[in-house]
Amino acid sequence: MSEDVAGLKREIESLKGELEHYRKMVSGYENVLKLNEMELDNAQKIISMYENIVEYSRVELKLATETARAQESVSQLGRSELMDAFAKISALEEQNRRLREQRRDA
């Protein structure tokens, strides 16, 4: 019986050692899982930042395009006004030429 008790004690000690080994393994896996979760959280934050950057860039490009269109419209308006002004100057110069001819003929 003493042998049986000694054998059981050895088996219990062996099982305690195995249990401790498995606890360490579980603890290691839990640490790896926590690190993976932290890495996933960081990756999600990075993705969110890139999405914000893309959205900001899209808005900036849209504004730049609208600004370019507005400048083009202003330029076209300015060109039209300039052409109208030249036409009026030409008409006034023609009127002056006629008036000078009338004065000379009179």
Protein Blocks (a to p, Z undefined) as FASTA:
>chain_A
ZZmmmmmmmmmmmmmmmmmmmmmmmmmmmmmmmmmmmmmmmmmmmmmmmmmmmmmmmmmm
mmmmmmmmmmmmmmmmmmmmmmmmmmmmmmmmmmmmmmmmmmmmZZ
